[in-house]
């Protein structure tokens, strides 16, 4: 699987969505955490051993990059903590 992925995060008061697009191919994945979906474990599994390049990382997504790090490292975060 490709190591370099571009990602973008969208958040609302009760929803967290992250989409990863492969740098080398057209492959992409979208994960959602909200009251109906909990892709937390899928995110944890997906980001392991990958290099991530974030869209809007100097401002808003810098904080979500940290959130992805916490999720992938500790696996302990809730939708309330993300929002």
N, C-alpha and C positions, 0 to 999 in steps of 0.2 A: 504494500500500500504506500502511496506517496507520503513523503515526510513534510512537504511544504504546503500549507493551506492558508487561504485568505478567509477571514471571517468577519461577519457583521452581526451585531446584537441589536435587538429591538426589545424595549420593555414598555410595559404599561403597568398600572397600579396592581394588577393581579395576573400578569403574564410576563414570561421571559422566553424569548426566542433567539436562537443562535443558528446561523447558517454558515457552513464551511464550504468553500469552493476550492478544488484542487488547483494548484498553480500550473501543473503540467497537463491536465486533462479537463474535460467538461464535467467531470464527476462532482456532485455536490450532495450535501446532507443538511437537513434542517431538523432541529431538536426544539421541543417546546416543554415548558413547565408552567402549568396553570391548574385551575381547579379540575380540569378534565384529563389532563395529560401530565405524566411525570417521567420525562426522558433523562432525569438526572444520571442514572446509572449508564445510560447510553452515551451521554456526554463524557462521563468519566472514562469509559472504555475507549471512546473515539480519540480524545486528546492525548492519550498516553503516547509518548515517543514521537510527537509531531511538533514541527516548528510552525508557529502561528503568526500571521501578519494581519493585524486588525485594521478595519476601516474606521476612521475617526478616532484613532487611538491616542492622539495627543490631548483630547478633551474627554468627552463622555465615555467612550469605550475603554479608556485607560482603566477606569474603575471596574468595568465588566471583565477586562482581561484578568484583573486580580481575582474577581469572582470565579472565573474559569479555573484559575490556578488553585483556589481554595477547594472548589468542587473536585478537581482531578486529584489533588493531594490528600484531602481529608474525607471527601465524600459526605460531608455533613453540612448541608445548607438547605434552608427551606425557602419556599416562594416568598414568605414574609421577609426573610433576611435579604433576598435578592431585590425585592421591590423597595 
